[in-house]
Amino acid sequence: MYIFRKFKKIYEKIFIYFIMKDKRIIIKNKVNIHGVPLIDIRNKSKLIIEDNVTLTSKNRGYHLNMYGPVKIMADKEQGLISIGKNTRIHGSCLHACKSIIIGRNCLIAANCQIIDSNGHDLSFDDVENRINTKGIAKEVYIEDNVWIGANSIILPGVRIGFGSVIAANSVVKNDIPSMVLAGGNPAIIIKKYRKEINNDSYSS
């Protein structure tokens, strides 16, 4: 078991070395990789990872079961994924056709899906052609200090405001303002929080 863990750590270091060789991937400083993520950056797309980002793809030591590794994919022309300083992503998928911007100090729990395109158009006027459509991409913005609970889906065009929390198993199809707890399918605001003028702490 010790040898196996040692081998995995060496493999992770080799993986980091090779992704840093890809000019489409910009790592500003340290990145913490636990397990091996699937990183797929194609064409003229770009991935930017700020300092001290954590990507967790292994179940050992994590409090939930992850169904798969972290998957980061930008496969269209000029696609962009940016992950802010200190953000942690666990066993989740980010797929950008246009852009997914994640702020600083965010927590993205296991098995989340963050996508800026649905992959296909509804195409009800020509359903036989639906399989040939690509869908329209709309930017996704997740502001600083957001916590997204496990198994949540963040759909195209959504902005989640500063400090908000998305409850587990939610489907977010509309913008979520700052400093709220939201959840459900579709996600709605459950509770609002406000910042005290003379106090740095937040209270309901």
N, C-alpha and C positions, 0 to 999 in steps of 0.2 A: 504493500500500500504506500509506503514512504517513497519508494522508487517511482511509482506511478504518479504521485503528486509532484515529485521533482521533475519528472518528464513533462508534465502538463505546464509547469511554470516556465520551463525552457521553451516549450512550444509557444506559449503566450508571448514571450519576449521576442522570439523569431517573428511572430505574426506582426507585432508592433513595428519591428524593424522594416518589414516589407511594405506595410501600408504607408509608412512615412516616406517611402521612396516614390509613391504615387503623387504626382504634382497636383492632382485634382483633390487630394486630401491634405488639409492644412491642420496640423496639430500645434496649438500655440505654445504648449509647455507639456506638463505631465498629464498622462491619461492612465486611468486605473482600469485594467481589463482583467476580468475574472471569467475564465472560460473563453472560448473563441467565438466572437460575433461573426455574423455574415454581413460583410460590407461590400456593396455592389454599386460603384459609381462609374457611370458610363458617359460616352460622348463628351460634351463640354460641361457636364454637371460638376458640382463642387460640394465637398463636405468640409465644414469648418468646426473644429472641436477646440473649445477654449480650455483654459488651465483647470486641472483637477477634476475633469469629468470622469464619472465611473460608468462602465458598461459591464453589466453582470449577465453572464450567459450560463452559469452553472448553478444547480440547485443547492449544492452543499453550502450550508451556512446562511441560506436565505430562508425567510420564514414562510414563504408560499411555494407552491409547486409551479415551476415555469414549464410551459409546454414546448418551448423551443428557445434557441439563442436570440440575443439581440440581432435584429435585422435592420440595416440601414441601406436604403436603396434610392438612388436618384439616377434615372435612366433616360431622361429626355434631354433635348438641347437646352442648355442654360439652367438646368435644375439646381436648386440650392437647398442644402440642409445645414443649419447652424445650431450648435448646441452650446449654451452658455456655461460660464465658469461654475464649478462645483455641482453641476446637475448630475443626477443619478438616474440611469435608465436600466431597468431590470427585465430581461426576457421579453421585450416588446418590439413592435415593428414600426419603423418610420419609412414611408414611401412617398417621395416627392417627385411630381412631374414638373411643378413650378417652384414652390418654396415652402419649407417648414422651418420656422424660426422659433427656437426654444430659448427662453431667458436663463438667467442665473439662478442657482440654488433650487432648481425644480426637482421634484420627486415623481418619477414615472414608474408605477408598480408593475408587477408581472402581467404579461399577456395583453397589454394594451395595443391598439391599432390606431396609428395616427397617419391619416392619408389626406392628400390635397386633391385627389381625383377619385371618382367612383369606378374608373376603368372603362365604362361604357355609357353611352347616352340612353335615356329611357326609350327613345325612338318608337313611340306608339304609332306614329304615322307610317312606319315601315318596320314592323317588328322582325321581319325576316332578315333585315340588314343590321339589326342590333349587334350581332356578333362581330360585325366589322367596324363598329364605332369605337372611339377612344375615350370619350368623355371630356368634359371641360375641367381644367385644373383651376383651383382657387386657393390663394395663399392661406396658410394656417399660422397663427401667431399664438404662442403660449408665453405669457409675460413672466417676469421674475417671481420666484417663490411660490409657484403653483404646485399643488400636489394632485396627481391624477391616480385614482384608486384602480386596483387590479381589474383586468378584463374590460376596461372601458374602451369606447371607440370615439375618436375625435374625427369628425367628418369635414369635407372640404369647405373652405371659406370661414372657418370658425376662429374667433379670437377669445382667449380666456384671460381675464384680467388679473392684475397683480394680486398675489396672495390668496387666490381662490382655491377651493378644494372641490374636486369632482369625486363623488362617491363611487365605490366599486360597482362594476357592471352597468355603468351609465353609457348612454349614447348621446353625444353632444352634437346637435345639428345647428344650433343657434349660438350667437355670441353670449358669453358669460361675463358679467361685470366683475370689477375688482372686489375682493374681500367678501365673498359669499361662499356658502356651502351649497352645491348644486348636485342633483342626482336624478336618476330615473331614465326612462326611455319613452319619449325624448327627455333629456335632462331639463329640469326646472329648478328655480331657486328655492331652496329649502329654508335657508336662514341667512340673514344679512348681518354683517358686522361693520362697526364703525370705529374709526381711530379717534381716541381722545385727544383733544387739542393740546393739553398740558401733560400728556403721558405718552410714552412710546409704546405702551402695551395696547393690545386690541381687546375690546369688550363688546358684547352683543347688546 
